[in-house]
Amino acid sequence: MSNDLEELTKLNKDYVDSVQNCDVKRFDEILAQDFYATNPDKSLVDRAAFLKQTAIPVKIKGLTAEDVKIRILGDFAIIHARTSYLDAEGRQAFGRYTDCWAKQNGTWLAVSAHVAR
């Protein structure tokens, strides 16, 4: 389980970094084919729409994850965290996210995400 925890910790960092850096390529590697995300505006998007929106440059800076809680439940994991970032006007802002991961054929893949700001 410690290997899973280390791997999920790295994947969580990759996920957050990919949001900040609009890294569609990395997301393409770590998202399950049946991935869905709930955006802060309450819209639900599938994998293709998520990758498309990820390519759009973000207006926030300094995105970091804090108070990360990783819960491993066999071949399924839930990651809860708080985000900290500067908004488009340079003001400090915060949010939360919950990501769900599933181990498929020995590889952890994100299957779901929910973001709140």
TAWOUR-V166385 format. One record per pair of residues at least 6 apart in sequence whose C-alpha atoms are under 6 Angstrom apart, sorted by the first residue. I is the first residue (numbers start at 1). J is the second residue. D is the distance in Angstrom with one decimal. If there is no record, write none. Layout:
I/J/D ; I/J/D
This chain:
22/54/5.3 ; 22/55/5.3 ; 24/51/5.9 ; 30/109/5.2 ; 31/109/5.3 ; 31/110/4.8 ; 32/109/5.3 ; 32/110/5.7 ; 32/111/5.4 ; 35/47/5.1 ; 35/111/4.4 ; 35/112/5.5 ; 36/45/5.6 ; 36/46/4.5 ; 36/47/5.8 ; 36/112/5.0 ; 37/44/5.7 ; 37/45/5.4 ; 37/112/5.5 ; 37/113/4.5 ; 37/114/5.7 ; 38/44/4.5 ; 38/114/4.6 ; 39/115/5.5 ; 40/115/5.3 ; 40/116/4.8 ; 40/117/6.0 ; 59/88/5.0 ; 60/86/5.5 ; 60/87/4.7 ; 60/88/5.4 ; 61/85/5.8 ; 61/86/5.1 ; 62/85/5.1 ; 63/84/5.7 ; 63/85/4.4 ; 64/83/5.6 ; 64/84/5.4 ; 65/82/5.7 ; 65/83/4.6 ; 66/81/5.9 ; 66/82/5.1 ; 66/83/5.9 ; 67/81/5.5 ; 67/82/5.9 ; 68/80/5.8 ; 68/81/4.4 ; 69/79/5.6 ; 69/80/5.2 ; 70/78/5.9 ; 70/79/4.6 ; 71/77/5.4 ; 71/78/5.2 ; 75/102/5.7 ; 75/103/4.9 ; 76/101/5.7 ; 76/102/4.5 ; 77/100/5.7 ; 77/101/5.0 ; 78/99/5.8 ; 78/100/4.6 ; 79/98/5.5 ; 79/99/5.1 ; 80/97/5.9 ; 80/98/4.6 ; 81/96/5.7 ; 81/97/5.6 ; 82/95/5.7 ; 82/96/4.3 ; 83/94/5.3 ; 83/95/4.9 ; 83/96/5.6 ; 84/93/5.9 ; 84/94/4.6 ; 85/92/5.9 ; 85/93/5.4 ; 86/92/4.6 ; 86/93/5.7 ; 95/116/5.5 ; 95/117/4.2 ; 96/116/5.2 ; 97/114/5.5 ; 97/115/4.5 ; 98/113/5.8 ; 98/114/5.2 ; 99/112/5.7 ; 99/113/4.3 ; 100/110/5.9 ; 100/111/5.7 ; 100/112/5.0 ; 101/109/5.4 ; 101/110/4.3 ; 101/111/5.4 ; 102/108/5.5 ; 102/109/5.5
